[in-house]
């Protein structure tokens, strides 16, 4: 099975409430909270596409798109 590579880390800022769960659970510290307490991909090049952020976001604000998938990211 081919290793997944990140195509895009989509964060819907209007849905994000800034709880920080995604930041705490990311094993590679890809995400941070910005000055408005919204999640941002600070180091997307370090993403291993584990999808912990996407799976645990209570607001469904995060989508991890890989090079294996189709999607518009919206």
C-alpha positions as CSV (number, residue, x, y, z in Angstrom):
1,X,0.0,0.0,0.0
2,X,1.4,3.4,-1.0
3,X,2.1,5.9,1.7
4,X,-0.4,8.8,1.7
5,X,0.9,12.3,1.0
6,X,-0.8,15.5,2.0
7,X,-2.4,17.4,-0.9
8,X,-4.2,19.9,1.3
9,X,-5.1,20.4,4.9
10,X,-8.5,22.2,4.8
11,X,-9.6,24.1,7.9
12,X,-13.0,25.8,7.8
13,X,-12.3,28.8,10.1
14,X,-16.0,29.7,10.4
15,X,-16.6,26.2,12.0
16,X,-13.5,26.1,14.2
17,X,-14.2,27.1,17.8
18,X,-10.6,27.0,18.9
19,X,-10.9,24.1,21.3
20,X,-7.3,23.0,20.6
21,X,-8.1,19.3,20.4
22,X,-6.5,19.0,17.0
23,X,-3.4,20.8,18.2
24,X,-3.0,18.5,21.2
25,X,-3.5,15.3,19.3
26,X,-1.3,16.0,16.3
27,X,1.7,13.7,16.6
28,X,3.9,15.9,14.4
29,X,2.7,19.3,15.8
30,X,1.5,20.4,12.4
31,X,-1.3,22.6,13.8
32,X,-1.3,25.7,16.0
33,X,-3.9,28.1,17.2
34,X,-3.5,31.6,15.8
35,X,-4.2,34.9,17.4
36,X,-8.0,34.4,16.9
37,X,-7.8,31.0,18.5
38,X,-8.5,29.3,15.2
39,X,-6.6,26.2,14.1
40,X,-4.0,26.8,11.3
41,X,-1.6,24.4,9.6
42,X,1.7,25.9,10.8
43,X,3.9,23.0,9.4
44,X,1.9,21.1,6.7
45,X,5.1,19.7,5.3
46,X,5.4,17.6,8.5
47,X,1.9,16.1,8.2
48,X,1.8,12.2,8.0
49,X,-1.9,12.1,7.1
50,X,-2.9,10.1,10.2
51,X,-6.2,12.1,10.2
52,X,-6.3,12.4,14.0
53,X,-7.2,16.1,13.7
54,X,-10.0,15.3,11.2
55,X,-11.4,12.4,13.2
56,X,-11.4,14.1,16.6
57,X,-12.5,17.6,15.6
58,X,-15.9,18.1,17.4
59,X,-16.9,20.7,14.9
60,X,-16.0,18.8,11.7
61,X,-13.9,21.8,10.7
62,X,-10.9,19.8,9.4
63,X,-10.5,17.8,6.2
64,X,-7.2,16.0,5.3
65,X,-7.0,15.6,1.5
66,X,-4.3,13.2,0.2
67,X,-2.9,12.6,-3.2
68,X,-4.9,9.3,-3.3
69,X,-8.3,11.1,-3.1
70,X,-10.6,13.3,-5.1
71,X,-12.5,16.1,-3.5
72,X,-13.0,19.8,-3.6
73,X,-12.0,20.5,0.0
74,X,-15.2,22.4,0.8
